[in-house]
Amino acid sequence: MDPISSTLPVEDTQSTSGVQAQAKAKDKQNEFLILLVAQLKGQNPLNPIEGSEFVAQLAQFSSLEELTKIRTSMDEVQKVLTASAAAAAAASQSTTPPNTETSVPTTEGQN
């Protein structure tokens, strides 16, 4: 294995793990929403949930959603960087000119 390809990540593995992470995050979001709706339906109308608790739960949900978006963006950036590094490595190998240096005799010491 050449040194360049050994340092580049394997794209298939990362995209698979990224898809799995996104699916897991979506499952967690759905689970959170189901629990939140169940909590709202089951609360005592005479003693409703505190506003600060509700806001905290919504903030947690919002944070989870934003983290999922950041993860997706970072996966896309990583793919672009990987492709760019591979293209740069290929370009540097194909544009290297052969050694065209020739020795020119010098006339030093001769009058």
Secondary structure, 3 states (H helix, E strand, C coil): CCHHHHHCCCHHHHHHHHHHHHHHHHHHHHHHHHHHHHHHHHCECCECCCHHHHHHHHHHHHHHHHHHHHHHHHHHHHHHHHHHHHHHHHHHHHCCCCCCCCCCCCCCCCC
